[in-house]
């Protein structure tokens, strides 16, 4: 199994990561909204579009 962050072989102690460093990088992505679970709720979609427009980005 390869580490999902750096693609080196994973270590038994930190599986699925190769090291504590890569595990911490992954945790940081979750905590900073680097990862997200998509929602199909109309309110969430409208909120995401409004946030995109507020930041001056195109919504697509």
PDB file of N, CA, C and O in Angstrom:
ATOM      1  N   UNK A   1       0.852  -1.173   0.000  1.00  0.00           N
ATOM      2  CA  UNK A   1       0.000   0.000   0.000  1.00  0.00           C
ATOM      3  C   UNK A   1       0.899   1.238   0.000  1.00  0.00           C
ATOM      4  O   UNK A   1       1.913   1.289   0.696  1.00  0.00           O
ATOM      5  N   UNK A   2       0.505   2.230  -0.794  1.00  0.00           N
ATOM      6  CA  UNK A   2       1.290   3.458  -0.891  1.00  0.00           C
ATOM      7  C   UNK A   2       0.648   4.568  -0.050  1.00  0.00           C
ATOM      8  O   UNK A   2      -0.572   4.625   0.106  1.00  0.00           O
ATOM      9  N   UNK A   3       1.483   5.425   0.473  1.00  0.00           N
ATOM     10  CA  UNK A   3       1.045   6.587   1.250  1.00  0.00           C
ATOM     11  C   UNK A   3       0.223   7.506   0.339  1.00  0.00           C
ATOM     12  O   UNK A   3       0.674   7.832  -0.759  1.00  0.00           O
ATOM     13  N   UNK A   4      -0.975   7.933   0.770  1.00  0.00           N
ATOM     14  CA  UNK A   4      -1.794   8.803  -0.078  1.00  0.00           C
ATOM     15  C   UNK A   4      -1.230  10.223  -0.232  1.00  0.00           C
ATOM     16  O   UNK A   4      -1.679  10.967  -1.104  1.00  0.00           O
ATOM     17  N   UNK A   5      -0.273  10.600   0.585  1.00  0.00           N
ATOM     18  CA  UNK A   5       0.311  11.939   0.510  1.00  0.00           C
ATOM     19  C   UNK A   5       1.540  11.964  -0.398  1.00  0.00           C
ATOM     20  O   UNK A   5       1.595  12.756  -1.339  1.00  0.00           O
ATOM     21  N   UNK A   6       2.523  11.109  -0.127  1.00  0.00           N
ATOM     22  CA  UNK A   6       3.783  11.161  -0.889  1.00  0.00           C
ATOM     23  C   UNK A   6       4.016   9.942  -1.780  1.00  0.00           C
ATOM     24  O   UNK A   6       4.969   9.922  -2.559  1.00  0.00           O
ATOM     25  N   UNK A   7       3.174   8.945  -1.676  1.00  0.00           N
ATOM     26  CA  UNK A   7       3.223   7.740  -2.506  1.00  0.00           C
ATOM     27  C   UNK A   7       4.393   6.809  -2.208  1.00  0.00           C
ATOM     28  O   UNK A   7       4.692   5.920  -3.006  1.00  0.00           O
ATOM     29  N   UNK A   8       5.059   7.000  -1.069  1.00  0.00           N
ATOM     30  CA  UNK A   8       6.059   6.034  -0.621  1.00  0.00           C
ATOM     31  C   UNK A   8       5.334   4.856   0.019  1.00  0.00           C
ATOM     32  O   UNK A   8       4.153   4.971   0.348  1.00  0.00           O
ATOM     33  N   UNK A   9       6.007   3.738   0.202  1.00  0.00           N
ATOM     34  CA  UNK A   9       5.357   2.601   0.874  1.00  0.00           C
ATOM     35  C   UNK A   9       4.902   2.986   2.281  1.00  0.00           C
ATOM     36  O   UNK A   9       5.607   3.703   2.990  1.00  0.00           O
ATOM     37  N   UNK A  10       3.732   2.511   2.678  1.00  0.00           N
ATOM     38  CA  UNK A  10       3.220   2.862   4.001  1.00  0.00           C
ATOM     39  C   UNK A  10       3.938   2.061   5.084  1.00  0.00           C
ATOM     40  O   UNK A  10       4.480   0.986   4.828  1.00  0.00           O
ATOM     41  N   UNK A  11       3.929   2.601   6.282  1.00  0.00           N
ATOM     42  CA  UNK A  11       4.544   1.946   7.428  1.00  0.00           C
ATOM     43  C   UNK A  11       3.449   1.342   8.300  1.00  0.00           C
ATOM     44  O   UNK A  11       2.357   1.900   8.403  1.00  0.00           O
ATOM     45  N   UNK A  12       3.728   0.233   8.912  1.00  0.00           N
ATOM     46  CA  UNK A  12       2.745  -0.456   9.741  1.00  0.00           C
ATOM     47  C   UNK A  12       2.249   0.444  10.880  1.00  0.00           C
ATOM     48  O   UNK A  12       1.058   0.442  11.190  1.00  0.00           O
ATOM     49  N   UNK A  13       3.134   1.196  11.492  1.00  0.00           N
ATOM     50  CA  UNK A  13       2.774   2.023  12.656  1.00  0.00           C
ATOM     51  C   UNK A  13       1.869   3.197  12.295  1.00  0.00           C
ATOM     52  O   UNK A  13       1.094   3.663  13.130  1.00  0.00           O
ATOM     53  N   UNK A  14       1.963   3.673  11.063  1.00  0.00           N
ATOM     54  CA  UNK A  14       1.215   4.875  10.667  1.00  0.00           C
ATOM     55  C   UNK A  14       0.302   4.623   9.473  1.00  0.00           C
ATOM     56  O   UNK A  14      -0.100   5.568   8.794  1.00  0.00           O
ATOM     57  N   UNK A  15      -0.027   3.380   9.211  1.00  0.00           N
ATOM     58  CA  UNK A  15      -0.845   3.008   8.050  1.00  0.00           C
ATOM     59  C   UNK A  15      -2.104   3.832   7.965  1.00  0.00           C
ATOM     60  O   UNK A  15      -2.760   3.982   8.996  1.00  0.00           O
ATOM     61  N   UNK A  16      -2.496   4.369   6.861  1.00  0.00           N
ATOM     62  CA  UNK A  16      -2.008   4.112   5.510  1.00  0.00           C
ATOM     63  C   UNK A  16      -0.868   5.034   5.095  1.00  0.00           C
ATOM     64  O   UNK A  16      -0.475   5.040   3.929  1.00  0.00           O
ATOM     65  N   UNK A  17      -0.336   5.806   6.022  1.00  0.00           N
ATOM     66  CA  UNK A  17       0.719   6.763   5.700  1.00  0.00           C
ATOM     67  C   UNK A  17       2.092   6.142   5.905  1.00  0.00           C
ATOM     68  O   UNK A  17       2.231   5.110   6.560  1.00  0.00           O
ATOM     69  N   UNK A  18       3.114   6.795   5.328  1.00  0.00           N
ATOM     70  CA  UNK A  18       4.478   6.287   5.471  1.00  0.00           C
ATOM     71  C   UNK A  18       5.135   6.802   6.749  1.00  0.00           C
ATOM     72  O   UNK A  18       6.095   6.211   7.243  1.00  0.00           O
ATOM     73  N   UNK A  19       4.611   7.906   7.279  1.00  0.00           N
ATOM     74  CA  UNK A  19       5.223   8.515   8.462  1.00  0.00           C
ATOM     75  C   UNK A  19       4.200   9.367   9.212  1.00  0.00           C
ATOM     76  O   UNK A  19       3.105   9.635   8.717  1.00  0.00           O
ATOM     77  N   UNK A  20       4.577   9.777  10.394  1.00  0.00           N
ATOM     78  CA  UNK A  20       3.727  10.662  11.188  1.00  0.00           C
ATOM     79  C   UNK A  20       3.585  12.022  10.484  1.00  0.00           C
ATOM     80  O   UNK A  20       2.542  12.671  10.576  1.00  0.00           O
ATOM     81  N   UNK A  21       4.634  12.438   9.790  1.00  0.00           N
ATOM     82  CA  UNK A  21       4.599  13.709   9.061  1.00  0.00           C
ATOM     83  C   UNK A  21       3.484  13.709   8.022  1.00  0.00           C
ATOM     84  O   UNK A  21       2.702  14.657   7.954  1.00  0.00           O
ATOM     85  N   UNK A  22       3.404  12.650   7.210  1.00  0.00           N
ATOM     86  CA  UNK A  22       2.350  12.582   6.193  1.00  0.00           C
ATOM     87  C   UNK A  22       0.966  12.477   6.836  1.00  0.00           C
ATOM     88  O   UNK A  22      -0.002  13.030   6.314  1.00  0.00           O
ATOM     89  N   UNK A  23       0.867  11.775   7.958  1.00  0.00           N
ATOM     90  CA  UNK A  23      -0.412  11.704   8.675  1.00  0.00           C
ATOM     91  C   UNK A  23      -0.823  13.093   9.147  1.00  0.00           C
ATOM     92  O   UNK A  23      -2.000  13.446   9.081  1.00  0.00           O
ATOM     93  N   UNK A  24       0.135  13.883   9.622  1.00  0.00           N
ATOM     94  CA  UNK A  24      -0.163  15.244  10.082  1.00  0.00           C
ATOM     95  C   UNK A  24      -0.543  16.156   8.909  1.00  0.00           C
ATOM     96  O   UNK A  24      -1.412  17.016   9.052  1.00  0.00           O
ATOM     97  N   UNK A  25       0.095  15.974   7.766  1.00  0.00           N
ATOM     98  CA  UNK A  25      -0.270  16.753   6.576  1.00  0.00           C
ATOM     99  C   UNK A  25      -1.714  16.463   6.199  1.00  0.00           C
ATOM    100  O   UNK A  25      -2.478  17.381   5.899  1.00  0.00           O
ATOM    101  N   UNK A  26      -2.091  15.186   6.213  1.00  0.00           N
ATOM    102  CA  UNK A  26      -3.463  14.797   5.887  1.00  0.00           C
ATOM    103  C   UNK A  26      -4.451  15.391   6.889  1.00  0.00           C
ATOM    104  O   UNK A  26      -5.495  15.907   6.490  1.00  0.00           O
ATOM    105  N   UNK A  27      -4.140  15.328   8.160  1.00  0.00           N
ATOM    106  CA  UNK A  27      -5.007  15.912   9.182  1.00  0.00           C
ATOM    107  C   UNK A  27      -5.158  17.409   8.959  1.00  0.00           C
ATOM    108  O   UNK A  27      -6.257  17.948   9.087  1.00  0.00           O
ATOM    109  N   UNK A  28      -4.068  18.080   8.629  1.00  0.00           N
ATOM    110  CA  UNK A  28      -4.126  19.511   8.355  1.00  0.00           C
ATOM    111  C   UNK A  28      -5.047  19.843   7.190  1.00  0.00           C
ATOM    112  O   UNK A  28      -5.744  20.857   7.216  1.00  0.00           O
ATOM    113  N   UNK A  29      -5.052  18.990   6.166  1.00  0.00           N
ATOM    114  CA  UNK A  29      -5.956  19.204   5.032  1.00  0.00           C
ATOM    115  C   UNK A  29      -7.415  19.086   5.468  1.00  0.00           C
ATOM    116  O   UNK A  29      -8.257  19.871   5.033  1.00  0.00           O
ATOM    117  N   UNK A  30      -7.715  18.111   6.324  1.00  0.00           N
ATOM    118  CA  UNK A  30      -9.091  17.968   6.815  1.00  0.00           C
ATOM    119  C   UNK A  30      -9.488  19.176   7.660  1.00  0.00           C
ATOM    120  O   UNK A  30     -10.600  19.689   7.530  1.00  0.00           O
ATOM    121  N   UNK A  31      -8.588  19.625   8.518  1.00  0.00           N
ATOM    122  CA  UNK A  31      -8.916  20.726   9.430  1.00  0.00           C
ATOM    123  C   UNK A  31      -9.025  22.070   8.722  1.00  0.00           C
ATOM    124  O   UNK A  31      -9.714  22.968   9.205  1.00  0.00           O
ATOM    125  N   UNK A  32      -8.351  22.219   7.581  1.00  0.00           N
ATOM    126  CA  UNK A  32      -8.396  23.493   6.856  1.00  0.00           C
ATOM    127  C   UNK A  32      -9.350  23.444   5.667  1.00  0.00           C
ATOM    128  O   UNK A  32      -9.275  24.289   4.775  1.00  0.00           O
ATOM    129  N   UNK A  33     -10.241  22.462   5.652  1.00  0.00           N
ATOM    130  CA  UNK A  33     -11.228  22.287   4.582  1.00  0.00           C
ATOM    131  C   UNK A  33     -10.587  21.985   3.234  1.00  0.00           C
ATOM    132  O   UNK A  33     -11.158  22.297   2.189  1.00  0.00           O
ATOM    133  N   UNK A  34      -9.409  21.382   3.256  1.00  0.00           N
ATOM    134  CA  UNK A  34      -8.787  20.947   2.016  1.00  0.00           C
ATOM    135  C   UNK A  34      -9.523  19.771   1.398  1.00  0.00           C
ATOM    136  O   UNK A  34      -9.470  19.555   0.187  1.00  0.00           O
ATOM    137  N   UNK A  35     -10.205  19.021   2.238  1.00  0.00           N
ATOM    138  CA  UNK A  35     -11.053  17.926   1.791  1.00  0.00           C
ATOM    139  C   UNK A  35     -12.474  18.284   2.191  1.00  0.00           C
ATOM    140  O   UNK A  35     -12.692  18.995   3.172  1.00  0.00           O
ATOM    141  N   UNK A  36     -13.419  17.798   1.441  1.00  0.00           N
ATOM    142  CA  UNK A  36     -14.814  17.994   1.823  1.00  0.00           C
ATOM    143  C   UNK A  36     -15.671  16.909   1.206  1.00  0.00           C
ATOM    144  O   UNK A  36     -15.296  16.276   0.219  1.00  0.00           O
ATOM    145  N   UNK A  37     -16.818  16.712   1.804  1.00  0.00           N
ATOM    146  CA  UNK A  37     -17.786  15.752   1.299  1.00  0.00           C
ATOM    147  C   UNK A  37     -18.838  16.551   0.548  1.00  0.00           C
ATOM    148  O   UNK A  37     -19.458  17.443   1.128  1.00  0.00           O
ATOM    149  N   UNK A  38     -19.055  16.252  -0.732  1.00  0.00           N
ATOM    150  CA  UNK A  38     -20.024  17.029  -1.506  1.00  0.00           C
ATOM    151  C   UNK A  38     -21.449  16.868  -0.975  1.00  0.00           C
ATOM    152  O   UNK A  38     -21.834  15.804  -0.489  1.00  0.00           O
ATOM    153  N   UNK A  39     -22.197  17.921  -1.077  1.00  0.00           N
ATOM    154  CA  UNK A  39     -23.587  17.928  -0.630  1.00  0.00           C
ATOM    155  C   UNK A  39     -24.491  18.243  -1.810  1.00  0.00           C
ATOM    156  O   UNK A  39     -24.119  19.011  -2.697  1.00  0.00           O
ATOM    157  N   UNK A  40     -25.660  17.659  -1.820  1.00  0.00           N
ATOM    158  CA  UNK A  40     -26.641  17.930  -2.863  1.00  0.00           C
ATOM    159  C   UNK A  40     -27.807  18.755  -2.322  1.00  0.00           C
ATOM    160  O   UNK A  40     -28.804  18.943  -3.019  1.00  0.00           O
ATOM    161  N   UNK A  41     -27.695  19.247  -1.095  1.00  0.00           N
ATOM    162  CA  UNK A  41     -28.736  20.069  -0.506  1.00  0.00           C
ATOM    163  C   UNK A  41     -28.782  21.420  -1.216  1.00  0.00           C
ATOM    164  O   UNK A  41     -27.739  22.055  -1.372  1.00  0.00           O
ATOM    165  N   UNK A  42     -29.947  21.876  -1.648  1.00  0.00           N
ATOM    166  CA  UNK A  42     -30.049  23.168  -2.347  1.00  0.00           C
ATOM    167  C   UNK A  42     -29.469  24.341  -1.556  1.00  0.00           C
ATOM    168  O   UNK A  42     -28.854  25.234  -2.138  1.00  0.00           O
ATOM    169  N   UNK A  43     -29.659  24.346  -0.239  1.00  0.00           N
ATOM    170  CA  UNK A  43     -29.113  25.436   0.582  1.00  0.00           C
ATOM    171  C   UNK A  43     -27.594  25.458   0.525  1.00  0.00           C
ATOM    172  O   UNK A  43     -26.992  26.529   0.446  1.00  0.00           O
ATOM    173  N   UNK A  44     -26.969  24.287   0.564  1.00  0.00           N
ATOM    174  CA  UNK A  44     -25.513  24.209   0.517  1.00  0.00           C
ATOM    175  C   UNK A  44     -24.976  24.666  -0.839  1.00  0.00           C
ATOM    176  O   UNK A  44     -23.952  25.344  -0.914  1.00  0.00           O
ATOM    177  N   UNK A  45     -25.674  24.289  -1.903  1.00  0.00           N
ATOM    178  CA  UNK A  45     -25.253  24.687  -3.245  1.00  0.00           C
ATOM    179  C   UNK A  45     -25.336  26.196  -3.400  1.00  0.00           C
ATOM    180  O   UNK A  45     -24.421  26.819  -3.938  1.00  0.00           O
ATOM    181  N   UNK A  46     -26.436  26.788  -2.927  1.00  0.00           N
ATOM    182  CA  UNK A  46     -26.592  28.242  -3.005  1.00  0.00           C
ATOM    183  C   UNK A  46     -25.524  28.949  -2.184  1.00  0.00           C
ATOM    184  O   UNK A  46     -24.981  29.965  -2.618  1.00  0.00           O
ATOM    185  N   UNK A  47     -25.220  28.426  -1.014  1.00  0.00           N
ATOM    186  CA  UNK A  47     -24.198  29.025  -0.154  1.00  0.00           C
ATOM    187  C   UNK A  47     -22.819  28.937  -0.830  1.00  0.00           C
ATOM    188  O   UNK A  47     -22.050  29.897  -0.782  1.00  0.00           O
ATOM    189  N   UNK A  48     -22.507  27.810  -1.448  1.00  0.00           N
ATOM    190  CA  UNK A  48     -21.222  27.650  -2.132  1.00  0.00           C
ATOM    191  C   UNK A  48     -21.109  28.616  -3.312  1.00  0.00           C
ATOM    192  O   UNK A  48     -20.050  29.204  -3.533  1.00  0.00           O
ATOM    193  N   UNK A  49     -22.191  28.781  -4.068  1.00  0.00           N
ATOM    194  CA  UNK A  49     -22.174  29.726  -5.190  1.00  0.00           C
ATOM    195  C   UNK A  49     -21.987  31.158  -4.695  1.00  0.00           C
ATOM    196  O   UNK A  49     -21.224  31.924  -5.284  1.00  0.00           O
ATOM    197  N   UNK A  50     -22.674  31.519  -3.622  1.00  0.00           N
ATOM    198  CA  UNK A  50     -22.544  32.865  -3.068  1.00  0.00           C
ATOM    199  C   UNK A  50     -21.113  33.113  -2.590  1.00  0.00           C
ATOM    200  O   UNK A  50     -20.569  34.197  -2.804  1.00  0.00           O
ATOM    201  N   UNK A  51     -20.504  32.125  -1.949  1.00  0.00           N
ATOM    202  CA  UNK A  51     -19.126  32.263  -1.462  1.00  0.00           C
ATOM    203  C   UNK A  51     -18.159  32.404  -2.628  1.00  0.00           C
ATOM    204  O   UNK A  51     -17.222  33.201  -2.566  1.00  0.00           O
ATOM    205  N   UNK A  52     -18.378  31.639  -3.688  1.00  0.00           N
ATOM    206  CA  UNK A  52     -17.536  31.721  -4.880  1.00  0.00           C
ATOM    207  C   UNK A  52     -17.633  33.103  -5.514  1.00  0.00           C
ATOM    208  O   UNK A  52     -16.619  33.694  -5.885  1.00  0.00           O
ATOM    209  N   UNK A  53     -18.837  33.609  -5.636  1.00  0.00           N
ATOM    210  CA  UNK A  53     -19.032  34.940  -6.213  1.00  0.00           C
ATOM    211  C   UNK A  53     -18.420  36.021  -5.323  1.00  0.00           C
ATOM    212  O   UNK A  53     -17.847  36.989  -5.822  1.00  0.00           O
ATOM    213  N   UNK A  54     -18.542  35.854  -4.011  1.00  0.00           N
ATOM    214  CA  UNK A  54     -17.974  36.828  -3.073  1.00  0.00           C
ATOM    215  C   UNK A  54     -16.455  36.897  -3.209  1.00  0.00           C
ATOM    216  O   UNK A  54     -15.857  37.958  -3.036  1.00  0.00           O
ATOM    217  N   UNK A  55     -15.847  35.777  -3.516  1.00  0.00           N
ATOM    218  CA  UNK A  55     -14.389  35.727  -3.667  1.00  0.00           C
ATOM    219  C   UNK A  55     -13.945  36.152  -5.059  1.00  0.00           C
ATOM    220  O   UNK A  55     -12.749  36.206  -5.346  1.00  0.00           O
ATOM    221  N   UNK A  56     -14.911  36.453  -5.925  1.00  0.00           N
ATOM    222  CA  UNK A  56     -14.586  36.936  -7.264  1.00  0.00           C
ATOM    223  C   UNK A  56     -14.170  35.855  -8.226  1.00  0.00           C
ATOM    224  O   UNK A  56     -13.532  36.139  -9.240  1.00  0.00           O
ATOM    225  N   UNK A  57     -14.522  34.609  -7.925  1.00  0.00           N
ATOM    226  CA  UNK A  57     -14.189  33.496  -8.815  1.00  0.00           C
ATOM    227  C   UNK A  57     -15.403  33.114  -9.630  1.00  0.00           C
ATOM    228  O   UNK A  57     -16.538  33.406  -9.254  1.00  0.00           O
ATOM    229  N   UNK A  58     -15.153  32.460 -10.745  1.00  0.00           N
ATOM    230  CA  UNK A  58     -16.236  31.934 -11.560  1.00  0.00           C
ATOM    231  C   UNK A  58     -16.747  30.654 -10.899  1.00  0.00           C
ATOM    232  O   UNK A  58     -15.937  29.878 -10.391  1.00  0.00           O
ATOM    233  N   UNK A  59     -18.068  30.401 -10.885  1.00  0.00           N
ATOM    234  CA  UNK A  59     -18.621  29.251 -10.190  1.00  0.00           C
ATOM    235  C   UNK A  59     -18.436  27.914 -10.903  1.00  0.00           C
ATOM    236  O   UNK A  59     -19.032  26.927 -10.470  1.00  0.00           O
ATOM    237  N   UNK A  60     -17.662  27.828 -11.947  1.00  0.00           N
ATOM    238  CA  UNK A  60     -17.456  26.555 -12.647  1.00  0.00           C
ATOM    239  C   UNK A  60     -16.005  26.260 -12.817  1.00  0.00           C
ATOM    240  O   UNK A  60     -15.647  25.229 -13.386  1.00  0.00           O
TER     241      UNK A  60
END
